Amino acid sequence: MLSLKSRIKDKALLRLINRYLKSGIQRKGHKEKTTQGVPQGGPLPPLLSNIVLNELDWELEARGHAFVRYADDCQIYVSSQRAGERVKQSTSHFIEQTLRLKVNVKKSAVARPWERKFLGFTFSPRRGHKIKVSEPALEKLKATVRKLCRRTRGHSIGHIVAELRKSLLGWKAYFGIAEVKSPQQDMEKWIRRKLRCYLWKQWGRSGYRKLRRLGVKRQLAWNTAKSAHGPWRLSKSPALYYALPNRYFRDLGLPTLVA
């Protein structure tokens, strides 16, 4: 609040922020007072972090470091392990002694850039160290797709694709700067396979007739329909690839993840 008062003269705004900080939190049905920190999940924490940590940026610039920071998430790039250990110690000391903030020791580390993630991104370990989407970000997208493609929802494939389209376009707009494209291409294949699996489950006992109607040869359609394998295994079968080619999903409006 002292840092804000040195920059802001609007007393009503300062009172509002102060009340927000002291509003308390709800935990297991009980309200608890907040004596430090900022309630997570709202729009104010990143903004306040940027204000308070401006001094960290100025300090790192004065030291000549290459770094990137968003809110309270920061990475500093140095040339060696030894330099990393030294910079980590000196920066932690500045944050705790000068800014009077606590460093999260569990999340802090000295490591290769491709061993760390930042805002959903990481780097390729190969020569050139290109930007790529991190594994946790890809797994999070998979969880979203699984949720939308649950058979128990009972929606048509057109409805499912329309819902997926909203999520995928937003994801693509954010992660489109990634230079390594192979993870997105693999994700596209996985999503189409998930949709084939969804349709196969939805067809149920009429699977044979559906395959024949979509041009699959009689013997292949019969072998697929009578197979003992589960829907996920069959979603990669030649019959379903022929009946539901990539073009089918593209015509439904399924977007690509690679520009």
Secondary structure, 3 states (H helix, E strand, C coil): CHHHHCCCCCHHHHHHHHHHHCCCEEECCEEECCCCCCCCCCCHHHHHHHHHCHHHHHHHHHHCCEEEEECCEEEEECCCHHHHHHHHHHHHHHHHHCCCCCCCCCCCCCCCHHHCCECCEEECCCCCCCEEECHHHHHHHHHHHHHHCCHHHCCCHHHHHHHHHHHHHHHHHHHCCCCCCHHHHHHHHHHHHHHHHHHHHHHHHHHHHHHHHCCCCHHHHHHHHCCCCCHHHHCCCHHHHHHCCHHHHHHHCCCCCCC
